[in-house]
Amino acid sequence: MFKRAVTSIILILVVILSIFVLPVWTFGIVASLFIGLGLYEFFRLSGAKKIFPLSFAYVGIFSGILLPYITYLYRPTGGIWEMLFFILILITLFIIHFTRKESQNAVNLIAVTLFAIFYIGWFFTFLVKIRFLEDGHKLVAYLLLVTKSGDMGAYLIGSNFGKHKLIPRISPNKSVEGAIGGFIFSIACAIILGRYYISWMSFGFILASGVLIGVFAQLGDLAESLIKRDYEVKDSSVFLPGLGGMLDVIDSILFAAPIFYICLTIFR
């Protein structure tokens, strides 16, 4: 618990500084750091189960790190540069395979690399997109707090009252009671923050965003648990003492961030 507390405090301070204190462009640097560590963990897990060529891992990590900068530099043009970026990544992966001595697992290696870039790099970059909206610093804080309130609620309720397993083949420790508790905590946090922190939010938007974040945050957590179950590991790494790895910290955000961004662009 001591390690968990110290690591959590350090992460919270880094996030607070990047959102509220440091220049806005530094948020992209922090996002790139989180993405780079998450991708490193993912390819490390992939390599543990079956040898994953370093060339593909390098392309995946480098591409993920670049995504926040592409979003930052070319945000006025919409998603055109992002589409071009992914096209170039796919072509690059094929070219790498052209230079290899064998052709085995070509589709698997390319698909896994693209999946990692999409799942970790692109999904997390939606935090950067949200940051550059009007009141972006408040919206990012809102998303993170609502998401992590759900994580905390699921842990507290599940560890104390959990009796019915949610999906034991994926995550044996998660319970139905924990999932319900996390969902309620997310909605409660959304209502409190939305009413007193972001004045323009209507109650309908607050409730809808709280429900969606509460649902998709838990789906993101389960998705990462499925990946770890497939790779037969408990934590994605030991980079963050007490918390596991970077993927263990950002898993719930990966699904919640794109959904919240879509809500903001459509219903705001």
Stockholm file with secondary structure:
# STOCKHOLM 1.0

chainA/1-268         MFKRAVTSIILILVVILSIFVLPVWTFGIVASLFIGLGLYEFFRLSGAKKIFPLSFAYVGIFSGILLPYITYLYRPTGGIWEMLFFILILITLFIIHFTRKESQNAVNLIAVTLFAIFYIGWFFTFLVKIRFLEDGHKLVAYLLLVTKSGDMGAYLIGSNFGKHKLIPRISPNKSVEGAIGGFIFSIACAIILGRYYISWMSFGFILASGVLIGVFAQLGDLAESLIKRDYEVKDSSVFLPGLGGMLDVIDSILFAAPIFYICLTIFR
#=GR chainA/1-268 SS CHHHHHHHHHHHHHHHIIIIISCTTHHHHHHHHHHHHHHHHHHHHHHHHSCCCHHHHHHHHHHHHHHHHHHHHSGGGTTHHHHHHHHHHHHHHHHHHHTSSCCTTHHHHHHHHHHHIIIIIIHHHHHHHHHTSTTHHHHHHHHHHHHHHHHHHHHHHHHHHCCSBSCTTTCTTCBHHHHHHHHHHHHHHHHHHHHHTCTTCCHHHHHHHHHHHHHHHHHHHHHHHHHHHHHTCSSSCSSBTTTBCHHHHHHHHHHHHHHHHHHHHHHC
#=GC SS_cons         CHHHHHHHHHHHHHHHIIIIISCTTHHHHHHHHHHHHHHHHHHHHHHHHSCCCHHHHHHHHHHHHHHHHHHHHSGGGTTHHHHHHHHHHHHHHHHHHHTSSCCTTHHHHHHHHHHHIIIIIIHHHHHHHHHTSTTHHHHHHHHHHHHHHHHHHHHHHHHHHCCSBSCTTTCTTCBHHHHHHHHHHHHHHHHHHHHHTCTTCCHHHHHHHHHHHHHHHHHHHHHHHHHHHHHTCSSSCSSBTTTBCHHHHHHHHHHHHHHHHHHHHHHC
//
